[in-house]
Amino acid sequence: MEKHRQWLDLISVVALSAMLLACFYLWLQGVDTNAKLQFYLQLPRWLTLGAVAVLGLNVGRLEIGDVIWLVIAVLSVIVFSFFADLRQADFFLNAIPATFIILVLDFKLVPFSKRVRLALAILSAFLLLVTFYRILTEIPQPPNGRSIWALGNELKAIWVNTNTIGELVMCETLLAICLFQSSLKRSFFLTLPLAVVGLAGTWVVQSKAALYALVVFCGLQLINQFLKGKGRFIYGGGISLFLLLILPISYVAAKAESINLFTGREEIWRDFFNQLVKSRGQIWLGMKPFVFYRNGEALSYHSSYVALWGHFGLIGVILVLSFILYMVWQIVLQKERVQLRLSFLIGFIAILLQSMMEETLVAVFWFPLTISLLGLALQNFEKTLPIVKNTRTTRSYRHQK
């Protein structure tokens, strides 16, 4: 029986690692050929099916709270599918909130050993360096002899658009740093250069949302290292307040024409809210695909929270944000390995901040790179970390915070 369980764990780890690799590959390669475009179009479906399959292999590990959220996830697919015509949505769009919930549970339940986390950290760091190399060697030279490091360079794309590249750099940095911290006792001299590369990469491509998120991440990581995991309830309270206020803030910013805090996204949101309020059904269940045209360019929501409302209505907003808050407080209330769990939670805080200006939390092909941080924070580290027996030189991992 134990050997059977080990094989199921191995299959689960390989499957989740393959999802990470597939998403890294997609954004590192771009979609400039028909084959890559087809991969881009099919990937969300395979990720959804893969997430369900992995959960099936680990259903015996589900706790009561997990089962309740799984039932809610299934019911959400039924509800959104029933109103699919109103929203012009297919099955896999209707399943996005459920996929979100299931994939977080996957990364929580599947045991990632110390060696696996170290291997994924090395992979993420390597891909970060590859991405940074591509940026420096392929970025178009700014006009008038300006430096690529100068602020205000009007750069829209390299191999994909610059906001996507910035998001890729951010995810590689977050995963590499958090995974190194969870697998090495002294990781500072590895994580510091990675943070510098991440900040430099997002700066060069002028991806402000990713840059600001990484700045906050680095600051909170330093505080976490200094406080040794103390103050965890502040993180829980801060995230709760942020998620409660983000949509009202977005609405006020959209309606106040003098506000320009979100680099022109207010205009997009204003048009969205004007269309949304035309029908009560749209407010609660979502609306048909939204497109905003600016100077002939088709733009989408440019905010995960606004997009969540647009795709799934207030029902979807309440569902997803409630699940996030449930998981966050599960992390905060943990008393073992507090500093390590907060490291992953801080990584997810960066994702939440960046999602204010991009559609990260509703794009399935970003899920393994982003919401995995939320699930990994609830790993059973006591079982995946070895117990150090030499008590003369170091304390047992069990007694470390």
C-alpha positions in Angstrom: 0.0 0.0 0.0 2.8 2.4 0.9 4.6 1.7 -2.4 1.4 2.3 -4.3 1.0 5.6 -2.6 4.6 6.6 -3.5 3.9 5.9 -7.1 0.8 8.0 -7.0 2.8 10.8 -5.4 5.4 10.5 -8.1 2.8 10.7 -10.9 1.2 13.7 -9.2 4.5 15.6 -8.8 5.5 14.9 -12.4 2.1 16.1 -13.6 2.2 19.4 -11.7 5.8 20.0 -12.7 4.8 19.4 -16.3 2.1 22.0 -15.9 4.7 24.5 -14.6 7.0 23.7 -17.5 4.3 24.0 -20.1 3.4 27.5 -18.9 7.0 28.5 -18.8 7.5 27.2 -22.3 4.5 29.0 -23.6 5.5 32.5 -22.5 9.2 32.0 -23.1 8.6 30.9 -26.7 5.7 33.2 -27.5 2.9 32.5 -30.0 4.5 33.7 -33.3 3.9 30.5 -35.3 0.7 28.5 -35.9 2.0 25.6 -33.9 2.7 27.8 -30.9 -0.7 29.5 -31.3 -2.5 26.1 -31.2 -0.5 25.2 -28.1 -1.6 28.5 -26.5 -5.3 27.8 -27.4 -5.3 24.2 -26.2 -3.2 24.6 -23.0 -6.0 25.8 -20.7 -8.1 22.7 -21.5 -5.2 20.4 -20.7 -4.4 22.2 -17.5 -8.0 22.0 -16.4 -8.2 18.2 -17.1 -4.7 17.7 -15.6 -5.7 19.5 -12.4 -8.8 17.3 -12.1 -6.8 14.1 -12.7 -4.2 15.0 -10.0 -6.9 15.7 -7.5 -8.4 12.4 -8.3 -5.1 10.7 -7.4 -5.0 12.5 -4.1 -8.7 12.5 -3.1 -7.9 10.5 0.0 -5.9 13.4 1.4 -8.9 15.9 1.3 -9.9 17.4 4.6 -13.5 18.4 5.4 -12.9 22.0 4.4 -11.3 20.9 1.1 -14.3 18.7 0.3 -16.7 21.5 0.9 -14.8 23.8 -1.5 -14.6 21.0 -4.0 -18.4 20.6 -3.9 -18.8 24.3 -4.3 -16.5 24.3 -7.3 -18.5 21.6 -9.0 -21.7 23.4 -8.4 -20.2 26.6 -9.8 -19.6 24.8 -13.1 -23.2 23.7 -13.2 -24.5 27.2 -12.4 -22.3 29.1 -14.9 -23.0 26.5 -17.6 -26.7 27.0 -17.1 -26.3 30.7 -17.9 -23.6 30.2 -20.6 -25.8 31.7 -23.3 -26.1 35.0 -21.4 -22.3 35.2 -21.2 -21.4 33.5 -24.5 -19.1 31.1 -22.6 -18.0 27.6 -23.3 -17.5 24.8 -20.8 -13.8 25.6 -20.0 -14.6 29.3 -19.4 -17.4 28.3 -17.0 -14.9 26.0 -15.3 -12.2 28.6 -14.5 -13.3 29.3 -10.9 -13.4 25.5 -10.3 -10.0 25.0 -11.9 -8.6 27.8 -9.7 -9.9 26.0 -6.6 -8.8 22.5 -7.7 -5.3 23.5 -8.7 -4.7 25.3 -5.4 -5.8 22.1 -3.6 -3.5 20.0 -5.9 -0.4 22.1 -4.8 -1.5 21.8 -1.2 -2.1 18.1 -1.1 0.7 16.7 -3.3 3.9 16.3 -1.2 6.8 18.2 -2.8 9.9 16.8 -1.2 12.9 19.0 -0.4 14.7 17.7 -3.4 11.8 18.4 -5.7 11.5 21.9 -4.5 15.2 22.5 -4.9 15.0 21.1 -8.5 12.1 23.4 -9.3 13.9 26.3 -7.8 17.0 25.7 -10.0 14.7 25.4 -13.0 12.9 28.6 -12.3 16.2 30.4 -11.7 17.6 29.1 -14.9 14.6 30.2 -16.9 14.7 33.6 -15.3 18.3 34.0 -16.6 17.2 32.8 -20.0 14.3 35.2 -20.1 16.6 38.1 -19.0 19.1 37.2 -21.7 16.4 37.2 -24.3 15.2 40.6 -23.1 18.7 42.2 -23.3 19.6 40.7 -26.7 16.3 41.1 -28.5 14.9 44.3 -27.1 14.6 47.0 -29.9 17.0 49.9 -29.5 15.1 53.0 -28.4 15.2 56.0 -30.7 17.5 59.0 -30.4 20.2 57.0 -28.7 18.2 56.5 -25.5 19.3 53.7 -23.2 17.2 50.6 -22.8 17.2 51.4 -19.1 15.7 54.9 -19.5 12.2 55.5 -18.1 9.5 56.3 -20.6 10.7 54.1 -23.4 7.5 53.3 -25.4 8.0 49.5 -25.9 5.0 47.3 -26.5 6.5 44.0 -27.5 9.6 41.9 -28.0 8.7 38.2 -28.6 5.3 38.8 -26.8 3.9 42.0 -25.3 6.0 43.5 -22.6 3.4 43.2 -19.8 3.4 39.4 -20.5 7.2 39.3 -20.4 7.2 41.3 -17.2 4.7 38.9 -15.7 6.9 35.9 -16.7 9.9 37.5 -15.1 7.9 38.1 -12.0 6.6 34.5 -11.7 10.1 33.1 -12.3 11.5 35.3 -9.6 8.8 34.6 -7.1 8.9 30.8 -7.6 12.7 30.6 -7.6 13.1 32.7 -4.4 10.3 31.0 -2.5 11.4 27.5 -3.5 15.0 28.1 -2.7 14.0 29.4 0.8 12.0 26.2 1.3 14.8 23.9 0.3 18.0 25.5 1.5 18.8 26.6 5.0 21.0 29.6 3.9 19.5 30.8 0.6 20.1 34.6 0.9 23.1 34.7 -1.3 21.2 32.8 -4.0 17.9 34.7 -3.7 19.5 38.2 -3.6 20.9 38.1 -7.2 17.7 36.5 -8.4 15.7 39.5 -6.9 18.1 41.9 -8.6 17.7 40.1 -12.0 13.9 40.1 -11.6 13.7 43.8 -10.8 16.0 44.6 -13.6 14.0 42.5 -16.1 10.7 44.1 -15.2 12.3 47.6 -15.3 13.7 47.2 -18.8 10.5 46.0 -20.3 8.6 48.8 -18.5 6.1 46.4 -16.9 5.0 48.6 -14.1 2.5 46.2 -12.4 5.1 43.4 -12.2 7.9 45.8 -11.1 5.8 47.3 -8.3 4.7 43.8 -7.2 8.3 42.6 -7.0 9.4 45.7 -5.0 6.7 44.9 -2.5 7.6 41.2 -2.5 11.3 42.0 -1.8 10.4 44.4 1.0 8.1 42.0 2.7 10.6 39.1 2.4 13.2 41.2 4.2 10.7 41.9 6.9 9.8 38.3 7.2 13.4 37.2 7.4 14.0 39.8 10.2 10.9 39.0 12.2 11.3 35.2 11.7 7.7 34.7 10.8 6.1 37.0 13.5 3.2 39.3 12.6 1.4 36.7 10.5 -2.0 38.0 11.4 -1.1 41.4 9.9 -0.7 39.6 6.6 -4.1 37.9 6.9 -5.8 41.2 7.9 -4.1 43.1 5.1 -5.0 40.7 2.4 -8.6 40.6 3.7 -8.9 44.3 3.6 -7.3 44.5 0.1 -9.7 41.9 -1.4 -12.7 43.6 0.2 -11.8 47.1 -1.2 -10.2 46.3 -4.6 -13.4 46.4 -6.6 -14.8 49.5 -4.9 -11.4 51.2 -5.5 -11.5 50.1 -9.2 -15.1 51.5 -9.6 -14.2 54.8 -8.0 -11.1 55.1 -10.1 -13.1 54.3 -13.3 -15.8 56.9 -12.5 -13.4 59.7 -11.4 -12.0 61.0 -14.8 -9.3 63.0 -13.0 -7.6 59.9 -11.5 -4.8 58.2 -13.5 -3.2 55.9 -11.0 -3.5 52.8 -13.2 -1.8 54.0 -16.4 -5.0 54.6 -18.4 -6.8 51.4 -17.4 -9.5 53.6 -15.7 -10.9 54.4 -19.1 -11.3 50.7 -19.9 -13.0 50.0 -16.6 -15.3 53.0 -17.0 -16.6 51.5 -20.3 -16.9 48.1 -18.7 -19.0 49.3 -15.7 -21.2 51.4 -18.1 -22.0 48.2 -20.0 -22.3 46.0 -16.9 -25.1 47.9 -15.2 -27.4 47.7 -18.1 -28.7 44.3 -16.8 -29.1 43.0 -13.3 -28.4 39.5 -14.7 -25.0 40.7 -15.9 -24.1 42.1 -12.5 -24.7 38.8 -10.8 -23.7 36.3 -13.4 -21.4 38.0 -15.8 -21.7 39.4 -19.3 -20.6 38.5 -22.8 -17.0 39.0 -23.8 -15.9 42.6 -23.2 -13.6 44.4 -25.6 -12.4 48.0 -25.4 -11.1 49.8 -28.5 -8.4 52.5 -28.1 -6.9 54.0 -31.2 -7.9 50.9 -33.2 -6.3 48.5 -30.7 -8.6 45.9 -29.0 -8.0 45.7 -25.3 -9.5 43.5 -22.6 -10.2 44.2 -18.9 -6.6 44.7 -17.7 -7.6 43.8 -14.2 -8.1 40.3 -12.7 -10.8 41.6 -10.4 -12.7 43.5 -13.0 -12.4 40.5 -15.4 -13.7 38.2 -12.7 -16.8 40.4 -12.3 -17.2 40.5 -16.1 -16.8 36.8 -16.7 -18.7 35.5 -13.7 -20.6 38.3 -12.0 -20.7 39.0 -8.3 -21.3 35.3 -7.7 -17.9 34.5 -9.2 -16.3 37.3 -7.4 -17.6 36.2 -4.0 -16.7 32.5 -4.8 -13.1 33.1 -5.8 -12.2 35.8 -3.3 -13.9 33.8 -0.5 -11.8 30.8 -1.4 -8.6 32.9 -1.4 -9.4 34.3 2.0 -10.2 30.9 3.3 -6.8 29.6 2.1 -5.0 32.7 3.4 -6.3 32.3 6.9 -5.5 28.6 6.8 -1.9 29.6 6.2 -2.0 32.4 8.8 -3.4 30.1 11.5 -0.7 27.4 11.0 1.8 27.2 13.9 4.5 25.1 12.3 7.0 26.4 9.8 5.5 29.8 10.0 8.3 31.8 8.4 8.5 29.4 5.4 4.7 29.5 4.9 4.7 33.3 5.0 7.4 33.3 2.3 5.1 31.6 -0.1 2.2 33.8 1.1 4.2 36.9 0.4 4.8 35.6 -3.1 1.1 35.3 -3.6 0.6 38.8 -2.2 2.8 40.0 -5.1 0.5 38.1 -7.5 -2.6 39.8 -6.0 -1.0 43.2 -6.4 0.0 42.6 -10.0 -3.5 41.3 -10.7 -4.9 44.8 -10.1 -3.6 45.7 -13.6 -3.5 42.4 -15.4 -5.8 39.4 -15.8 -3.5 36.9 -14.0 -6.2 35.4 -11.7 -8.6 34.5 -14.5 -6.1 33.2 -17.1 -5.7 29.4 -16.7 -2.4 29.4 -18.6 -0.9 31.4 -15.7 -2.4 29.4 -12.9 0.4 26.9 -12.3 2.9 29.8 -12.1 0.8 32.0 -9.8 -1.7 30.3 -7.6 0.7 27.4 -6.9 2.3 29.7 -4.3 -1.0 29.7 -2.4 -1.1 25.9 -2.4 2.5 25.4 -1.6 2.2 27.6 1.5 0.0 24.8 3.0 2.3 21.9 2.2 2.9 19.4 5.0 6.5 20.4 5.4 6.9 18.3 8.5 6.6 15.2 6.3 8.6 16.5 3.3 11.5 18.0 5.3 14.0 15.6 6.8 14.5 15.5 10.6 18.0 16.5 11.6 19.3 14.0 14.1 22.5 15.7 15.2 21.1 18.0 17.9 24.5 19.2 18.9 25.0 21.3 15.8 21.5 22.2 14.8 17.9 21.9 16.0 15.3 19.6 14.6 13.3 20.9 11.7 10.2 20.2 13.7 11.1 22.8 16.2 12.1 25.5 13.7 9.4 28.1 12.9 
